[in-house]
Amino acid sequence: MVEKAKGKKSNPIQAYFRETIGELRKVSWPTGREALQLTGLVILVMIIVGILLGFADGAARGLLGLLLG
């Protein structure tokens, strides 16, 4: 019996999930309010960057139109 227990390897898939769950328990999760605020901030930044890229694209298109005729 002792030889059986010594030679037995742990399943790497089970070990992976066991370690992953252990790490996820250590995470400091945001509250619902914090998550909502951060989501709103991300959406706002995406909109601002989208507008800036739209202006840059329009300016580049206009400049290229002037240069090419």
Rosetta blueprint (number, residue, H / E / L):
1 M L
2 V H
3 E H
4 K H
5 A H
6 K H
7 G H
8 K L
9 K L
10 S L
11 N L
12 P H
13 I H
14 Q H
15 A H
16 Y H
17 F H
18 R H
19 E H
20 T H
21 I H
22 G H
23 E H
24 L H
25 R H
26 K H
27 V L
28 S L
29 W L
30 P L
31 T L
32 G H
33 R H
34 E H
35 A H
36 L H
37 Q H
38 L H
39 T H
40 G H
41 L H
42 V H
43 I H
44 L H
45 V H
46 M H
47 I H
48 I H
49 V H
50 G H
51 I H
52 L H
53 L H
54 G H
55 F H
56 A H
57 D H
58 G H
59 A H
60 A H
61 R H
62 G H
63 L H
64 L H
65 G H
66 L H
67 L H
68 L H
69 G L
